Amino acid sequence: MKTFTLLSVAAVAALATEPVTIQKITVEAAAPKSDATRITADEIVKFSRQSDLGEMLSGALPEITHVRTTAIGNDIVLRGFKKDNLNVTIDDAKICGACPNRMDPPAMHVSSSQIASVEVQEGPFDVTQFGSLGGAINVVTKDPSKGMHGEISATLGSYDYRKVSATVEGGNDAVQALVGYSHETSGQYKDGDGKTLAEQADNATTAGQRYSTAHKNDDAYTRQNFWAKIVGNIGDNQKLTLSYFGDRADDVLYPRYPMDALIDDTDMFKAKYQLFGLGTYSDELSIEAYHSKVKHEMGTDFRAGATSAAATMVSPVDATIKGVRAENTASIAEADVTFGIDLSTRNWNGTKGSRLNPYAQVQIPDADTDNVGVYAKALKTFGALDMSGGLRYDDTHVDADQNLMATAKDRDYDNVSANVLGRYHYSSHGNVFVGAGQSVRVPDARELYFAGGIGNTNLNETINREVDMGVEHTFGNLHLKGTLFYSDLKDYIYAYKTGVSTNTSYANIDARIVGGDVTADYAINNEWSIESGVAYQRGTKKDTSELDALS
């Protein structure tokens, strides 16, 4: 695997568009988030009409690319890591897509209209979340403000892209509230050969998978988002935040697959309670809970093979995740220290629907992934040297309904993640940094249990042992930064074709990824800047003995 990414030099102007701040946190990630601004490696402000988070990020940072499957729902790739090897959260809460083929990756389930900033963290340096193998991306949504404010916006783009959104917010010192709504739709974009989505499907292996004449000119998708947030200040040292987000994406065309997404409904609830200044050993104590659910229904309604009700297939899949986290942050012996406990349950259920299922069987047998994690992290400064470290222990249990799939078996995983890193400021204009870390992620329900012999119930967890290093320096208005990394992957979960069959299965292999990136930005004045960047990654297989035995 080789990846080479170049961001061309571009001028960015502070026009009427509201900016989205993309905060890049590299090896400093072990520090408490309250210190993120002080130790941020890079902060970039982008102005974009893009509605898709994956496309937005790949246009901002050279080490990020995306996998495009249709007009929305691009899957993020960071330093060669993708899918479950990355953690994508919304306000530190997890959301999991339901489609086994990643039609609805986690990055899809947020509206660009509600994004205040995006935190991009590279490498295995996050101990606050379960499974941050190769990096973590956290979307921070907008908070309501005091007074009364409202905003209405409309966007038109290529391929009949249309979006309207409205936000109303207001409040006083005690309570602030915000509600928002957006509606967007788009025609079919064309690929590099000038083919629409429907025309791309003309290369399908069977004529029945091509789009029918009645649907060849359908819109690529229709989508509605609605969100709300309430912030209450209780006394001088307490704060309660309640939020909700809903996403309704209908009739999304996916020519890459034999089916399209007829329904993709998302609901996400979150509550966070914070107490400040409780004493010597607690600057802030927070307790947060979240619950998200995705209902995904794939079907062949728009394809040529759907000539009757009996010939029209559907495949419904649901995914939910709920979690609770308690975290305490304090200043102890001139160090910023955080302790936390993190609990979550993820359910993935793909059962036979009311119409003919294309697999004629259960896809994912009502599988649960239960995790209990405890973690600690600290940051301390010794003169010109910043040192930080983190430690996490996870106890994970994965089980499936054996009444639905007799071959399913329970799995238990116990793992430790850890990191240590340092940054030395050799002058007021530059610094060097180096960090080493280990992170872990367990197999998901698709990799373990997916029907048709695709799942492999014997999979081990993947362990990433990584070293990062780099240097950054500012020369007047010019800021330069370079980073190198080496990632050693033990029992990497690798998808492969089973013999001469077109079916995919999974095996553990040992692998490595090496790479780096260089970025430069020059501030012309307070409103204009010139930015450029280049990134390179190369992945290679080390030990394929298990894969060779299976093949």
ABEGO torsion letter per residue (X at the ends): XBBBBBBBBBBBBBBABBBBBBBBBBAAAABBAAAAAAABABBBBBBBABABAAAAAAAABAABBBBBABABGBBBBBGGBBEAABBBBBGGBBBBBABAAGABBAAABBBAAABABBBBBBEBABAABBGBAAEBBBBBBBBBBBEBBBBBBBBBBBGGBBBBBBBBBEEBAABBBBBBBBBBBBBBBBBAAGBBAAAAAAABABAAABBBAAAAABBABBBBBBBBBBBBBBEAABBBBBBBBBBBBBGBBBAABABBBABBBBBBBBBBBBBBGAEAABABBBBBBBBBBBBBBBBAAABAABABAAABBBBBBBBBBBBBBBBBBBBBGGBBBBBBBBBBBBBBBBBBBABBBAAGBBABBGBBBBBBBBBBBBBBBBEABBBBBBBBBBBBBBBBBAAABAABBBBBBBBBBBBBBBBBBABAABBBBBBBBBBBBBBBAAAAABBGGABBAABBBBBBBBBBBBBBBBBEABBBBBBBBBBBBBGBBBBBBBEABABBBBBBBBBBBBEBBBBBBBBABAABBBBBBBBBBBBBBABAAAAAAAX
